[in-house]
Amino acid sequence: MKKYTTEIKWGLIFTIVALLWMVFERMMGWHGENIAQHSTMTNLFAIPAIIIYVFALLDKRKNDLGGIMTWGQGFASGLIITLVVVILSPLAQYLTHTIISPEYFSNIIEYSVSEGQMTREEAEGYFSLNNYMMQSAIGGLIMGIVTSAVVAFFVKKKSTV
């Protein structure tokens, strides 16, 4: 377990930042009066997400691997961070939709129905805690794999000797 301390730390940091992002989204009104902007603006979270992976892999390279990291080592480290994030994602969704923004689902359901995007039944089925827990785990896994691969490419460092 000690071998993965850095990855666990950064998986926790990622989850905390994601929760803070949900607070930010709510403050911006993207879960309420400005919900029409939510589907576009929520994508901005990709910026802090990528930055966290960069810092995480740089931390791993510097403090665990003596300043040298292959792409494979970086990718493996990123995958472990992703695993931590995926494991914590249902809890993060629960906290988001019960504490941070309990009105989100009712607001997005009303918006989707009023805009003719879905029937009420479709919206209620799609915009639910269980569905979001599953989506966040699957989406987190896919995005984590891609981000790990790309970031590992840029932070790899060969020995200078």
C-alpha positions in Angstrom: 0.0 0.0 0.0 2.9 2.4 0.8 4.0 1.8 -2.8 0.9 3.6 -3.9 0.8 6.5 -1.4 1.4 9.1 -4.0 -1.4 7.8 -6.3 -3.9 7.5 -3.4 -3.0 11.1 -2.3 -3.6 12.5 -5.8 -6.8 10.4 -6.2 -8.1 12.0 -3.0 -7.0 15.5 -4.2 -8.8 14.9 -7.5 -12.0 13.9 -5.7 -11.9 16.9 -3.4 -11.3 19.3 -6.3 -14.2 17.7 -8.2 -16.4 18.3 -5.2 -15.2 21.9 -5.0 -16.0 22.3 -8.7 -19.5 21.2 -8.0 -19.8 23.9 -5.4 -18.5 26.4 -8.0 -21.0 25.1 -10.6 -23.8 25.6 -8.1 -22.6 29.1 -7.2 -22.5 30.0 -10.9 -26.1 29.0 -11.2 -25.4 26.1 -13.5 -27.5 23.8 -11.3 -30.4 26.3 -11.1 -31.2 29.5 -12.9 -28.4 29.1 -15.5 -28.9 25.4 -16.0 -29.1 25.8 -19.8 -25.3 26.5 -19.6 -24.5 23.5 -17.5 -23.9 21.0 -20.3 -21.3 23.3 -21.9 -19.7 24.9 -18.8 -19.2 21.6 -16.9 -16.7 20.6 -19.5 -14.3 23.3 -18.2 -13.5 20.9 -15.4 -11.2 19.2 -17.8 -8.7 22.0 -17.2 -8.2 21.4 -13.5 -8.5 17.6 -14.0 -5.6 17.6 -16.4 -3.5 19.9 -14.2 -4.0 17.6 -11.3 -2.8 14.6 -13.3 0.3 16.7 -14.4 1.1 17.6 -10.8 0.5 14.0 -9.7 2.8 12.4 -12.2 5.5 15.1 -11.7 5.2 14.3 -7.9 5.6 10.6 -8.7 8.6 11.2 -10.9 10.4 13.5 -8.5 9.6 11.9 -5.1 9.1 8.2 -5.9 11.2 7.5 -9.0 14.3 9.6 -8.5 13.5 12.1 -11.2 13.3 9.5 -14.0 10.0 8.2 -15.4 9.2 6.1 -18.4 5.9 6.5 -20.2 4.9 3.1 -18.8 5.6 4.1 -15.2 3.7 7.3 -15.7 0.8 5.6 -17.3 0.6 2.9 -14.6 0.7 5.7 -11.9 -2.1 7.5 -13.7 -4.1 4.3 -13.9 -3.9 3.9 -10.1 -5.0 7.5 -9.6 -7.9 6.8 -11.9 -8.8 3.7 -10.0 -8.9 5.7 -6.7 -11.1 8.4 -8.4 -13.4 5.7 -9.8 -13.8 4.0 -6.5 -14.6 7.4 -4.8 -16.9 8.6 -7.6 -20.1 7.2 -6.2 -19.5 8.8 -2.9 -18.7 12.1 -4.6 -21.9 11.9 -6.6 -23.8 11.2 -3.4 -22.3 14.2 -1.7 -22.9 16.4 -4.7 -26.6 15.5 -5.1 -27.5 15.3 -1.4 -25.5 18.1 0.2 -23.9 20.4 -2.4 -26.8 20.6 -4.9 -29.8 18.6 -3.8 -32.1 20.5 -6.3 -30.0 19.7 -9.4 -32.0 16.6 -10.5 -35.4 18.3 -10.2 -34.0 21.4 -12.0 -32.4 19.5 -14.9 -35.5 17.3 -15.2 -37.8 20.3 -15.5 -35.4 22.0 -17.9 -35.1 19.0 -20.2 -38.9 18.5 -20.3 -39.6 22.1 -20.9 -37.1 22.3 -23.7 -38.6 19.2 -25.3 -35.4 17.3 -25.1 -37.0 14.3 -23.2 -40.3 13.2 -21.9 -40.7 13.4 -18.1 -40.3 9.7 -17.8 -37.1 9.7 -19.8 -35.7 12.6 -17.9 -36.5 11.1 -14.5 -34.8 7.9 -15.5 -31.7 9.6 -16.9 -31.2 12.3 -14.2 -31.0 10.1 -11.1 -28.4 9.4 -8.5 -27.9 5.8 -9.5 -27.5 6.7 -13.2 -25.0 9.5 -12.3 -23.0 7.2 -10.0 -22.7 4.7 -12.9 -21.9 7.4 -15.5 -19.3 9.1 -13.3 -17.5 5.8 -12.7 -17.5 4.8 -16.4 -16.7 8.3 -17.6 -14.0 8.7 -14.9 -12.4 5.4 -16.0 -12.4 6.4 -19.7 -11.2 9.9 -19.2 -8.6 8.8 -16.6 -7.1 6.3 -19.0 -6.9 8.8 -21.8 -5.5 11.6 -19.5 -3.0 9.2 -18.0 -1.7 8.1 -21.4 -1.3 11.7 -22.7 0.1 13.2 -19.5 2.6 10.3 -19.0 3.9 11.1 -22.5 4.7 14.7 -21.6 6.1 14.1 -18.1 8.3 11.1 -19.0 12.0 11.8 -18.4 15.0 9.7 -19.3 18.2 9.4 -17.3 20.8 11.9 -18.3 23.6 9.5 -17.5 
